[in-house]
Amino acid sequence: MPHTRTEHEEMEPDLLQNSHVNHNNFEDTDFGPRFKKLRITDNVRELQTVLRDKSTSRGDFIFYADRLIRLVVEEGLNQLPYRLSEVTTPTGQIYTGLRYEKGNCGVSIMRSGEAMEQGLRDCCRSIRIGKILIQSDEDTHEAKIVYAKLPPDISDRKVLLMYPIMSTGNTIVKACTILTEHKVPEENIILLTLFTTPQAVRLVQNKYPDVTILTSEVHPVAPNHFGQKYFGTE
């Protein structure tokens, strides 16, 4: 019987094992209007560096991961629709601002995607969050759905799909298939990921061109130890 592994054990192709590849070659790649990347400040680069450093302790890893997750989630919220809203200030003045349009939800791909749930809840306390469990065959790398629990009205919602590491893109493609089978329009799916490879971006865009992809970094080698380090299953 073929061995299966969970999604956070998804491996990058052997061609990408050279960790000395210069990531700057991919910083300015144009992946189109549906691809979004955090502005790379020194602060963001430090977070990325700590998370890739093999000597980082698990406590520090979780702390810095949560910081980067929060930045990605906050930027993801900027992709949601807003409406004008007038409120009265404590001094009696009328202030015209914005509020979220109703009908948003999160979906995490278990297990590593669950690391991003608290970051979303910290920003949107009452947001509904669904879950998808996907396993990949070790020999064929084929992704298979094991479990999916989604809000019953998800077809009417904008979906923040959470998955911290996108290495090959196979898992995301499978998750998007499940969402579209539940009548979620492609353009309503916003993928939040911390790190992605260029080939993963291209695969997802080829299969689901109207999905928005938001990440902090594009690099040919993904830090696939993320889930094990975050949850202490190394």
Secondary structure in CASP SS format (residue, H / E / C, confidence):
PFRMAT SS
TARGET T0000
AUTHOR 0000-0000-0000
METHOD secondary structure of the structure
MODEL  1
M C 1.00
P C 1.00
H C 1.00
T E 1.00
R E 1.00
T E 1.00
E H 1.00
H H 1.00
E H 1.00
E C 1.00
M C 1.00
E C 1.00
P C 1.00
D H 1.00
L H 1.00
L H 1.00
Q C 1.00
N C 1.00
S C 1.00
H C 1.00
V C 1.00
N C 1.00
H H 1.00
N H 1.00
N H 1.00
F H 1.00
E C 1.00
D C 1.00
T C 1.00
D C 1.00
F C 1.00
G C 1.00
P C 1.00
R C 1.00
F E 1.00
K E 1.00
K E 1.00
L C 1.00
R C 1.00
I C 1.00
T C 1.00
D H 1.00
N H 1.00
V H 1.00
R H 1.00
E H 1.00
L H 1.00
Q H 1.00
T H 1.00
V H 1.00
L H 1.00
R H 1.00
D C 1.00
K C 1.00
S C 1.00
T C 1.00
S C 1.00
R H 1.00
G H 1.00
D H 1.00
F H 1.00
I H 1.00
F H 1.00
Y H 1.00
A H 1.00
D H 1.00
R H 1.00
L H 1.00
I H 1.00
R H 1.00
L H 1.00
V H 1.00
V H 1.00
E H 1.00
E H 1.00
G H 1.00
L H 1.00
N C 1.00
Q C 1.00
L C 1.00
P C 1.00
Y E 1.00
R E 1.00
L E 1.00
S E 1.00
E E 1.00
V E 1.00
T E 1.00
T C 1.00
P C 1.00
T C 1.00
G C 1.00
Q C 1.00
I E 1.00
Y E 1.00
T E 1.00
G E 1.00
L E 1.00
R E 1.00
Y E 1.00
E C 1.00
K C 1.00
G C 1.00
N E 1.00
C E 1.00
G E 1.00
V E 1.00
S E 1.00
I E 1.00
M E 1.00
R C 1.00
S H 1.00
G H 1.00
E H 1.00
A H 1.00
M H 1.00
E H 1.00
Q H 1.00
G H 1.00
L H 1.00
R H 1.00
D H 1.00
C H 1.00
C C 1.00
R C 1.00
S C 1.00
I C 1.00
R E 1.00
I E 1.00
G E 1.00
K E 1.00
I E 1.00
L E 1.00
I E 1.00
Q E 1.00
S E 1.00
D E 1.00
E C 1.00
D C 1.00
T C 1.00
H C 1.00
E C 1.00
A E 1.00
K E 1.00
I E 1.00
V E 1.00
Y E 1.00
A E 1.00
K E 1.00
L C 1.00
P C 1.00
P C 1.00
D C 1.00
I H 1.00
S H 1.00
D H 1.00
R C 1.00
K E 1.00
V E 1.00
L E 1.00
L E 1.00
M E 1.00
Y C 1.00
P C 1.00
I E 1.00
M E 1.00
S C 1.00
T C 1.00
G C 1.00
N H 1.00
T H 1.00
I H 1.00
V H 1.00
K H 1.00
A H 1.00
C H 1.00
T H 1.00
I H 1.00
L H 1.00
T H 1.00
E H 1.00
H C 1.00
K C 1.00
V C 1.00
P C 1.00
E H 1.00
E H 1.00
N H 1.00
I E 1.00
I E 1.00
L E 1.00
L E 1.00
T C 1.00
L C 1.00
F E 1.00
T E 1.00
T C 1.00
P H 1.00
Q H 1.00
A H 1.00
V H 1.00
R H 1.00
L H 1.00
V H 1.00
Q H 1.00
N H 1.00
K H 1.00
Y C 1.00
P C 1.00
D C 1.00
V C 1.00
T E 1.00
I E 1.00
L E 1.00
T E 1.00
S C 1.00
E E 1.00
V E 1.00
H C 1.00
P C 1.00
V C 1.00
A C 1.00
P C 1.00
N C 1.00
H C 1.00
F H 1.00
G H 1.00
Q H 1.00
K H 1.00
Y H 1.00
F H 1.00
G C 1.00
T C 1.00
E C 1.00
END
